Amino acid sequence: MAFLLVSAYLLLTPSQGAPVENGALLETLKSQVVVFSNKSEHYSAQVRPPGTSRRIPQTIIIGVRKGGTRALLEMLDIHSNIVVAATEVHFFDWDENYVKGIDWYRSLMPFSYENQITIEKTPGYFTSPQAPERIHDMNSSIKLLLILRDPTERVISDYTQVYYNRLESHKPVQPFEEIVIKNGALNTKYKAIQRSLYDIHMEKWLKHFSLDQIHIVDGNTLIKDPLPELQKVERFLNLPSKIMSSNFYFNQTKGFYCIRSDGRERCLHESKGRPHPVVNSTVLEQLYSYFREHNAKFYGMVNHSFEWH
């Protein structure tokens, strides 16, 4: 901080050595330079644009893990009326963060103008027992975004992420079928399967929020044709339509859409879109069968059906 202030002071002080009255310039500099640090990211200095402030999110992407939350956040970031938190905050689902208080949470948000919506995404919120009530206590009228995909595909994607993480950490790995099937039956205690029981998790959220406060994004559709899903989100958030088809291009190498915005092109991190294992067809059928009843219950809850197995 001291180095930044001194450097700015030297740059801004008139060359003829005119004094800075009452330290006014120094105080202005202090108010504009913000040191921001946590265990997830480090900004050595972040300059606050005039007229902006850090605000508690007006919208949260609550999940689901491996449902497409990062893609959704990156695509919404195209919109000039949206600012997004850089990392997953885990404020409402991790007790060790929640006890730090709302001011700590606010300090992790980006600077925004009054006409902008701040969005953070933490996929763990959807399956957290505590998150619905805690978010409601913060703001009972908040708007929530939930992106979901076929539950079986989500389980396989969940496994794939853990598989590659273990490989990179030089830890032993197991084939998908050995984890999902135990003693000849489906291992319904497997966390990845538990996360795909959308009806059970949704029930907790509907105890605290009305259905019109939760917009469900079809993750399977988003990766195939992003624009229609994003336009629905714009309408849900009462934002002017600014995201266009020209903001996306299909990357043949990666096999999914990338983003074109502000004169530059970018794709999701290389960890996204990793190839999934080829799963035994009998195991797939067991998963489809298990989720079918849960899916039907979920469709009834949200008054909408999806093209899931």
JOCOR-V107737 format. One record per run of one state. SS is the DSSP state (helix for helix, strand for strand, loop for the rest). FROM is the first residue (numbers start at 1). TO is the last residue. If there is no record, write none. Layout:
ss;from;to
SS;FROM;TO
SS;FROM;TO
This chain:
ss;from;to
loop;1;1
helix;2;12
loop;13;20
helix;21;32
strand;33;37
loop;38;41
strand;42;47
loop;48;52
strand;53;54
loop;55;58
strand;59;63
loop;64;68
helix;69;76
loop;77;81
strand;82;84
loop;85;94
helix;95;98
loop;99;101
helix;102;107
loop;108;110
strand;111;112
loop;113;116
strand;117;121
loop;122;122
helix;123;125
loop;126;130
helix;131;138
loop;139;142
strand;143;148
loop;149;150
helix;151;168
loop;169;175
helix;176;180
strand;181;182
loop;183;184
strand;185;186
loop;187;190
helix;191;195
loop;196;197
helix;198;205
loop;206;210
helix;211;213
strand;214;218
helix;219;224
loop;225;225
helix;226;236
loop;237;244
helix;245;247
strand;248;251
loop;252;255
strand;256;261
loop;262;263
strand;264;266
loop;267;280
helix;281;302
loop;303;309
